[in-house]
Amino acid sequence: MKIRLKQNHFFWAIMFGLLIFILGLIYHIYQVNKFQLAQLYNQQQLNLAQEMALNLEGLFDEALRDLKAYLSNNPFVKAGDLRECEYEMGLVSNKMKGVTTSLMRLDKNGVLIHIFSEDEKQKKLIGKDYRRESYFEEPKTTGRPFISNVVLEEGGKKRVYISVPLYKEAVSSSTPSAREFAGVFAFSIDLNTITNQLLSRLQKVRNFWIMDDEGNLLVQPKHPEMEFRNIFRNQGECQRCHGSFEIQERMVKGESGTGESCVKGSQKNLVAFAPVNLGEKRWSLAVVTPAFEVTHILGSTLILMLIIPIWFLIGFLYILQTNKKKAKAEIEHWRKEKEMSEKYENLFREAKDAILVTDCESGYILEANPEAFKLTGYSREELLNMKVWKLFPEDKIEETSKIFSQGCPEEKRKFSQLSLVRKDGAQVLVEVSSKLVDYEGKKVVQTIARDITERKKAEKALKESEEKYRNLVQFAHDAICIIQDDHIKFANQKFLDLSGYSWEELKEVDFKELVAPEHREMVVDRYYRRQKGEKVPERYELTLLTRNGERREVDLSVSLVEYQGKMASYCFLRDVTQNKKLQQQLIQTEKLAAVGTLAYGIAHEFNNILAGMMANAELGLISKEHEQIKECFETIVESSQRASSITNNLLAFARQKNAKKELVDITEPLKSVLSVTRRELEKHNVELIEKFKSIPKIYCDSGQFSEVFLNMITNARDAMYPKGGTLTIQVESAGDCIRIIFKDTGCGIPEEIKSKIFEPFVTTKGVLGKSDIPGTGLGLFLSYGIIDGYQGKIEVETKVGRGTRFTILIPVSKNLPRDFLLETRIESTKEIEKKLKILLVDDESPICSSLKKFLESKGHLVATSLRGKEGLELFKKDKFDLVLSDITMPDMDGIELIKKVKEKDPQAKIIVITGHIQKEKEEKAREAGADEVLIKPFKNELLYQAISKVAI
């Protein structure tokens, strides 16, 4: 037996040695073939890398060449004709569609004046300063085209900017070839798009990356977290994965070749790389493929060759282990059954709910857990000798017998709520679930009982609490509603009273119909953005439209809540209409007070104007020279326009009106205020220093800014009373903001009221400030409100005895309309070919006379009347193409005249010429049927434009 065992051992040793030899031979053959295959594949990768590098160079060269050709053949871009430039830029964009993301035209100061892009958000960048960007500075400095570094922008976009300098012929230069720098034309290439195009050409190659000549990784699709990092500056960190940077160093030098790289913990990679020359820049492109994917065919062959010896070894080991596994499996099965039984017993004993096992036929309790004894109050001996339905009221025996009998369902549990009678007679509300199960070879009912007494009390308390909350909301002093799916799902009585709708009517109304048109877009935009989880203002004011069309000003507070399983807007509305009216009256009082302070300067200005008009009128009457008479009349016209400008400025300060916004250079209202306050400042020995620089226009109401500027100038004047001083006013651009500075050398503001100067009735003047200088303490309060309405701010720097500096900052981008146009073209007045028959009604004889002569000089027939009733009779007797009428006349109101004319001829054309400045008068004239309204005084050219517009 021992000899046989030795022979067996010797046999297995020889077989094992032979197996090792065969495996070693197979592995050697595999390694030789793998090396040769890797070299061949890497050479193919190098050809591909070189081809891709040439394609990338060609793309940039072609883009730059097309851009140069486009600019050399396109005079519109150099001349700055943006309308033609829009069309031409569209052609360039279509030619490079998919690669170019935007085309930009920068002026000579680096300001973006036009952009062509499919992304509408990009158009909001117009007016932005790019003078410090490399793609502006380089072409301007060198005069050559420039390709920028890769720029990582918002949203992970990678862009390369190609820019070319623009020049135009210098008109003032004596040298014909002289050129003047006119700006830069640039467009951006989307590197992500190029990356995708290159990746689609790689086919089976898994990865590639691009690096610049400084070692910055520009593109790495497989590891985007490494992009825009320098492998040499981060070499210590990168060595955690890379053992060597030999390939990267060769790439930085601009070499072309192949190699292998090994990342720690993973397979080797086959790498082929080639340089990409982009003018003065150089990139390097590497194509990478895991070596395993190239040699996996050889690996499959190796596996097949190893199957036979490995199968032989596995078979031998399997025979030895089979019997051992069978014995082990039987032992494991027995152990698991025992563990399951113990786990069930533990769960049964430690369960937090009462568990009863009852016989289906007799109803006796067979087993119960400790929680059942605690719930019922019975001991184990008492409970196991009872029928289960004895635990429930006698009037429920029929119901409980069905639960604890053969009628209990076998496949699923049956749930019920019952009152359980404890041993002491107390009743406990329990939730019972029963199921028919097997227990020691027979069918029994397993019942789980849970005490829900406290839960029911909590539910009752919650219901009562909800009822109290519902009553609180229903009778709250504020209007409350819940908006969901664009409709109002709940509204309290206060909201119904405010809106004028009944609840039945309100349920069918889209909430947007309750918002005034001027606020509707803002409210809807914030509603949908809030639903998406975006951060929007939670409190703001709006105008509510009631059922009968009445406008109510409300203060709205909104929060996002879950209502009936979906997100909804929970709204609190407070009616502030009366408060708004009182506030407007307060503002008007402050305006009139401000106008009163200008009385001296205004009177002086008007006296100067009247003196000049009177002198020229007298000279014109006695002069016999035609040219001298013409000069007199021109002077009178200029003086009239100057007086009209002063009047309009005063009206802008004093009148109540809705804000009328338009594109305005706010330097203009500042100059208007200075024109009527300059004399007042001189009177108080105030030296005025003006430092006005060019600023962009904003969308605003110039009258509101006039009020702010008047308050600032008046406060500065009073701060320097009585000695006088210097007031410096500075206007300039500061990034995206317009900065206006008012700096005086006055008394300064005491520290104790500095933090409160923008509050109402906080002042150092008037009764409140115990001073002889008049003041109400509302000027800065109102100014702060106006500036805050334009999302701007007012900053103050002051020192007692050293003066005060107020700085106003107005953001430009936040105060431009969405449909802002770069340019507007004003068409000249169209000549009226038809000779019109015109009726002119005005109680001012000079106006009638001058307008009649002007219109007759244009070839029209004009009938005049100084009375409204007389004019109406003329209209009834004859047929007129046009009626020109004043509003205020002694015998008949102009509104009534318009109505009578329209009754006689509904198609009659009417233009109102009036000196009234009340907005409601203008609105009533239009409601009565007026086609146009002109405010006196006006130029004859403006009147003729209105006539051509109405009559043609």
KEDRENTOR-929619 format. One record per residue (C-alpha): z, y, x; residue in one letter. Coordinates in steps of 0.02 Angstrom, whole numbers, plus 50000, padded with zeros to 5 digits. Example, Ala and Ser with C-alpha at 12.3 -4.5 7.8 and 13.67 -1.06 7.14 Angstrom:
! residues 2
503904977550615A/503574994750684S/
! end
This chain:
! residues 952
500005000050000M/500425011850144K/498775007750233I/497815011950072R/498725028250056L/498305032750238K/496475028150207Q/496465039050052N/497235053650148H/495935051850287F/494525051350157F/495125067050069W/495325076150235A/493525072250284I/492905077650111M/493905093850120F/493205098050296G/491435094550237L/491715105850087L/492315120050200I/490785118250313F/489565118750166I/490425134150093L/490365143350261G/488515139550284L/488105145550109I/489085161650136Y/488185165350303H/486465163550222I/487045174850080Y/487645188850198Q/485995188950298V/484935190350140N/486085203550064K/485925214950218F/484025213750218Q/483925217050030L/485085232150043A/484025239750183Q/482425237550082L/483195244949923Y/483955259650017N/482235264150087Q/481555264649909Q/483025275749859Q/482605287550003L/480815289249938N/481515293049765L/482775305749834A/481405314649932Q/480265314949780E/481675322049671M/482085335049804A/480265340649809L/480225341349618N/481805352149617L/481075363749750E/479445364549652G/480355369049491L/481245383949572F/479675389249667D/478625388549509E/479955398049410A/480045411749543L/478145412549560R/477915413849370D/479245427249361L/478395437649498K/476695435649415A/477415440249247Y/478205456149313L/476695461549415S/475575459949260N/476825467049136N/477075485849140P/478195485348985F/479675477949077V/479605491149215K/479395505149090A/480865498748988G/479875496748826D/481075484348746L/480005480948592R/478545474748697E/479745466748820C/480475456148678E/478775448648643Y/478355445548826E/480055437948862M/479775426148716G/478175419748801L/479105416548964V/480515407648871S/479295396348777N/478415391748940K/480065386749020M/480855379848862K/482225367448898G/482595374649071V/482885393249043T/484395398048937T/484215416948938S/483145431049009L/483985447449050M/483435465149090R/484715475449189L/484465494049218D/484635502449387K/486545503849363N/486755485349327G/487005487649138V/486245474249026L/484995483048912I/484105468048840H/484305449148831I/483185435748760F/484175420148712S/484265407448571E/486155409448576D/486565424248461E/488265426348544K/487385431448707Q/486665446848622K/488425453848606K/488415455748796L/487205470548785I/488005485548869G/489035474848990K/489125480249173D/488415467149297Y/488295478449449R/489505467349550R/488575451249515E/487635444149665S/486025442249565Y/486025461249542F/486705467149710E/485595456149820E/483885461049746P/484415479349741K/484985479149924T/483645468250003T/482185471949886G/481795453249881R/481935439949746P/483605430949745F/484215413649692I/486095413749656S/487415400749687N/487835389049544V/488965397949418V/490155388249305L/490255397149136E/491195394748974E/490965377648892G/490605368849058G/488865376449073K/488165376949250K/486855390349280R/485805396749426V/485165414649410Y/483455419549479I/483215438349491S/481825449949548V/481985468749581P/480975480649472L/480185496549536Y/479205510549456K/478145523949533E/479165539349580A/478355553549483V/479165567249588S/478685559449755S/477215566349854S/476885549049926T/475775538849807P/476555522449858S/478365528149838A/479355517349723R/480975520049629E/482195505849594F/482165502849405A/483345488049388G/483275469249392V/482435456049284F/483345439449290A/483435423049199F/484625408549209S/484155390449236I/485265377549150D/485765365449289L/486425353149159N/484665351849084T/483895349049256I/485235336049292T/484815326549132N/482955327049174Q/483295320249349L/484485307049282L/483175300849160S/482005297749308R/483295287449403L/483115272849281Q/484235259049350K/485085270049481V/486845273149418R/487285289549501N/486695304549601F/487485320749661W/486975337549732I/487925347149868M/487605364349945D/487545368250131D/489405372750136E/490005356050066G/490275361749886N/489905347849761L/488765355649628L/488285340549522V/489205323849504Q/488875316149331P/489985301049365K/491475311449424H/491325328749344P/493125332849392E/492535334149574M/491205347149538E/491395364349618F/492605357349748R/492295357649936N/492495340350012I/492905347650185F/494205360050123R/494965346150016N/494675332650148Q/496495327150151G/496505324349964E/494775316149965C/495305303750102Q/496345294949972R/494705287649909C/493455290650052H/493775283450224G/492315292650307S/491295308650277F/489865304250394E/488535304750257I/489175321450189Q/489145329250363E/487335323850386R/486875331150217M/487665348050260V/486595348450419K/485025346550311G/484595328850369E/483655315850269S/484155297450279G/485125282650211T/486825274650231G/488265265750149E/489865273250080S/491405263850028C/492675270649906V/494375262849925K/494735249749793G/492915247749739S/491235240449795Q/490115248149928K/488775260649875N/486995262249942L/486615280749976V/484955289550011A/484895308450034F/483615322150060A/483715341250082P/483195353549945V/482595370150018N/482785385049899L/482255400249996G/483745406050098E/484845392550022K/484845373950049R/485535360049941W/485575341349976S/485235328149844L/485965310549858A/485475295249756V/486855282249743V/486815264149681T/488235251449689P/487765238149817A/488335224849695F/486945229249572E/485635226649709V/486315210349775T/486915202749610H/485395191049608I/485925183749775L/487685182649706G/487045172149560S/486165160549685T/487755159249787L/488735154449632I/487485140849589L/487585133849766M/489475133549756L/489575125049587I/489405107049650I/490775107149783P/491915117649676I/491605106049526W/492085091249633F/493715099549684L/494115105449507I/493815088149434G/495035080249554F/496375093149517L/496085091649329Y/496455072849330I/498095075949420L/498655089649300Q/498135082549130T/499615071049100N/500835084049163K/500155097249039K/500305085548889K/502145082448923A/502475100848952K/501575105748788A/502665094048684E/504245101248760I/503625119148730E/503215115448547H/504965108648514W/505755123648601R/504745136348495K/505205127948332E/507035128948379K/506865147448427E/506005151648262M/507365143148163S/508705152848257E/507765169448234K/507615166648046Y/509465162948031E/509875178748129N/508735189448020L/509495181847862F/511275185647920R/510955203047992E/509775209847858A/510265226947786K/509715221547610D/510565208447502A/509635191547504I/509935178047372L/509175160647362V/509275153547183T/508785137347101D/507285139746983C/507905127446850E/509785130446841S/509865148346905G/511325144347023Y/511425154147185I/511135141947330L/511315153947476E/511705172247510A/511865183347662N/513385194247706P/512555210047634E/512465201147464A/514355198347466F/514615216647509K/513445222847372L/514165211947231T/515995212247285G/516135193147271Y/516675181247409S/515535167347472R/516435153847371E/516355164347211E/514535169347229L/513855151947270L/514635144847109N/513805158046994M/512175158946900K/511165173646960V/510925182246793W/512825184046777K/512635198246903L/511665208746776F/512105216146604P/512105204046456E/510715213546367D/509575210446519K/509795191446525I/508075187946454E/507245199446581E/508225192846730T/507955174546683S/506065177346700K/506305184946873I/507405170646939F/506485155846860S/504865145946878Q/503975160946801G/504175170146966C/502475172147054P/502195161247205E/500855170947298E/501595188447293K/503245196847264R/503735204247098K/504655220947103F/505895227146973S/507285239946955Q/508895233246876L/510715237846856S/511815225446952L/513615222746889V/514865221547031R/516455211047025K/517485226746983D/516325230646835G/515445245346916A/513555245646895Q/512395248647043V/510535252447027L/509545240247135V/507715237447177E/507355218747166V/505885209347243S/505705190447209S/504555176747270K/504415157847246L/504635148847415V/505005131447487D/506805128347540Y/507355111447608E/505945102547517G/506065110947345K/505495126747255K/506765141047252V/506725159647216V/507065170947365Q/507685187947305T/507935203847405I/509025217147321A/509165234947390R/510445247747330D/509445263147275I/510865272747190T/510925286547322E/509025287547329R/508935290247141K/510255303847153K/509235312247291A/507635310947187E/508525318947039K/509205332847150A/507475335547224L/506705336647052K/508005349546999E/507705359047162S/505825359047131E/506125365646956E/507215379747024K/505895383947156Y/504525383847024R/505535396146918N/505855406947072L/503985407747112V/503485410146931Q/504605425246905F/504485432747081A/504165451447101H/502665447947213D/501035440347153A/500875422447219I/499395410547215C/498745394847302I/496885394047347I/496055377347379Q/494205372547379D/493725390847344D/494705391047180H/496465396347130I/497495380747097K/499125389847055F/499595407647008A/501245414846949N/501435427146806Q/501445442246922K/499735437246990F/499045435346813L/499715452646768D/498955460246927L/497235452246905S/497135454246715G/496545436046692Y/497345422546587S/497705406046676W/496285397246583E/495055410646641E/495725411346819L/495495392646848K/493615394546828E/493455409846943V/492915408547125D/494255417847225F/492885427947315K/492475436747150E/494215444647152L/493885453547319V/492995470347330A/491255469247412P/491755479447565E/493155467047607H/492355450947543R/491505445647706E/493105448147808M/494215438647683V/493005423847666V/492775422647855D/494645422147885R/494905409647743Y/493705396747815Y/494285399347994R/496095397147940R/495615380847852Q/494885374648018K/496525378348107G/495915393948200E/497125408148231K/496755422948116V/497845437548055P/499135431847929E/499405449047851R/498165462747809Y/497645474447668E/496185472747549L/495525479047382T/495725467447231L/494545468347081L/495405465346914T/494605457346761R/494095474446691N/493395480446859G/494895490946911E/495195492047100R/496965488447161R/497525490247342E/498585475247394V/499555469647548D/499135451247578L/500155438247674S/499365420947695V/499975404447768S/499225387047776L/500145373547676V/499825355947613E/499585355747425Y/499245339747326Q/498745330447484G/497535343747551K/497675359747652M/497725375847552A/498055394547576S/499745400547509Y/499575419147467C/500845432947433F/500095449247364L/501005465747342R/500215480147245D/500215495447360V/498985506047261T/500255519647222Q/500885519747401N/499095522047463K/498845536947347K/500455545147409L/499955541647589Q/498245549547560Q/499065564947485Q/500195565947637L/498695564647754I/497775578147657Q/499285589647670T/499315587147859E/497435590547870K/497595606847775L/499055611947884A/497995608648038A/496555618847970V/497765633247938G/498195633948123T/496365637448161L/496225652648050A/496255665448190Y/494935656848295G/493815653648145I/493915671648086A/493485677648261H/491985665948270E/491325671148099F/491525689548139N/490495687148298N/489165677448201I/489085690348059L/488995704648183A/487505696648269G/486635692848104M/486915710448038M/486285718648197A/484705708148201N/484405710548014A/484505729648033E/483395729148187L/482125718448094G/482085730847949L/481675745948059I/480575737148187S/478685737948171K/478295725348309E/477875707948245H/478605698748395E/480235708448387Q/480415704948201I/480105686348234K/481445686248369E/482675694448249C/482365681248117F/482515667148244E/484195674148299T/484775675248117I/484265657048089V/485205651248245E/486755660948191S/486655653248017S/486585635748093Q/488075639848202R/489065645848050A/488545630147955S/489165619248098S/490875627748095I/490965625747906T/490515607147915N/491835604348049N/493155612547939L/492605602247789L/492715586247893A/494535590747931F/495055596247757A/494135586047626R/494645569247554Q/493275556447577K/492965538147613N/492585534247795A/490725535047827K/490345525447985K/488825527648095E/488365526448279L/489195541448360V/489505548148535D/491315553448506I/491085567248633T/490155576748494E/491625578148371P/492725582948520L/491525597048563K/491515602448381S/493415603648379V/493395613448541L/492125625648469S/493365631048334V/494955629848439T/494345637848601R/494765655548541R/496495649948485E/496825642148656L/496265658148744E/497445668148633K/498905657348693H/498405658748878N/497855640648889V/496535636849021E/495365623048966L/494605610749093I/493265598949026E/492745583149120K/491495574149009F/490505559249073K/489155549148985S/489895535948868I/489155522948749P/489065526248562K/490225517148441I/490165513748254Y/491445525748180C/491835540248063D/491695555948170S/492815565548048G/494275553848086Q/494085556748273F/493965575548243S/495675574548160E/496405564948308V/495685577248435F/496305592348335L/498085585048333N/498045581748521M/497405599348562I/498645607848443T/500125598048514N/499605602548692A/499445620948646R/501185621048565D/501945611748714A/501385625948829M/502005639948714Y/502365654148753P/501855655048938K/500255645148921G/499585633149052G/498145621149084T/497425608248965L/496285595449049T/495205584648935I/494325569949016Q/493075557848935V/492415542649028E/492005524149019S/493305511549077A/492585493949072G/492285489548891D/493295504648832C/493045523148808I/494485532948885R/494965550348822I/496365559348916I/497295575048858F/498395581648999K/499435597448980D/500655606849092T/501895609948951G/503725606448921C/503575587448909G/504395575748781I/506275571848787P/506665553748833E/507695550948675E/506175553248559I/504785547048675K/504865529448604S/504785536148425K/503445549648436I/502175539348336F/503385537248190E/503235548948039P/504275564948038F/504785563048221V/504435580148300T/505135594048410T/504295607148300K/504645615048129G/506215612448027V/506395594348083L/506335599248267G/507355615148244K/505955625848314S/504995641448260D/503345632748300I/502675625348136P/502485606448124G/502795591948005T/502935577048124G/501435568348047L/500055572548172G/500385558848300L/500845546548162F/499145548948077L/498225548948244S/499035532548294Y/498505524648128G/496685530348151I/496565523848331I/497415507448283D/496115505348145G/494775504848282Y/495825491848378Q/496205504748509G/497845511448578K/498685527748629I/499735528248788E/500905542448835V/501595547949004E/502795562649005T/504165571149104K/505225585449041V/504655601649120G/503155593349204R/501945590749060G/501245576448956T/499725565148970R/499025556148816F/497735542448851T/496675535648708I/495745519148736L/494385513648613I/493555496448640P/491655497848626V/491195479648590S/492415478748443K/491685494348364N/489825490248354L/488965483848196P/488295466048197R/486525471948166D/486645485048306F/484895490348363L/484485496548536L/483315509948472E/482805518048309T/481195527048277R/481185542448165I/479565544548073E/478885562048054S/478785570147884T/477275564347786K/476135578047726E/475985579347536I/474135578847496E/474395582247310K/474795600147260K/476415599147159L/477025609447014K/478865612847049I/480265620146941L/481635628647047L/483305632646958V/484665641647058D/485795656347013D/485665663347190E/484175675247192S/483925675247385P/483845656347385I/482585655947243C/481505669047327S/481485661147501S/481195643247440L/479805648947322K/478885657547465K/479105642447580F/478455629947452L/477005641247402E/476545642447588S/476305623647580K/475085625647436G/476225620947290H/476465630047124L/478275635647097V/479135642146940A/480915649046963T/482405652446850S/484125659846885L/484905651646730R/485075633346682G/484615635446499K/483105645946543E/482535632646667G/482725618946534L/481625629046413E/480285630846548L/480325611946576F/480125608446390K/478625620146375K/477665614246529D/477445598646635K/478195598546810F/478025585846951D/479735589947024L/481345599146978V/482455607347110L/484145612147036S/485845618647089D/487415610447016I/488555625246983T/487765638646871M/488585651046751P/487775645946585D/487445627246608M/488155614446728D/486825606546840G/487385588946789I/487045593146607E/485335600446654L/484865584246743I/485355573946591K/484325585146473K/482815583946589V/482945565046594K/483065564346404E/481435574146392K/480555564446531D/481425548746602P/480115548146743Q/480485565946803A/480865567846989K/482425578347026I/483175584747190I/484885593047185V/485215607447307I/487055612147306T/488425620347406G/489725608347335H/490565597147463I/491525586047339Q/490945568047350K/491235564947164E/490015579047120K/488655570847223E/489005553947142E/488945561446966K/487275569847006A/486525553247060R/487245544346907E/486445557646796A/484735553946874G/484545564247034A/483395555947161D/484065565647312E/485535577347348V/485455590847485L/487005600547539I/486765619147577K/486375626147701P/484895615647756F/483275618247851K/481655619947753N/480975605047851E/482375594047781L/481955599647604L/480125595647632Y/480565578347697Q/481555575147538A/480105581147429I/478855570047522S/480015555147501K/480265557947314V/478545564147262A/477425551747356I/
! end
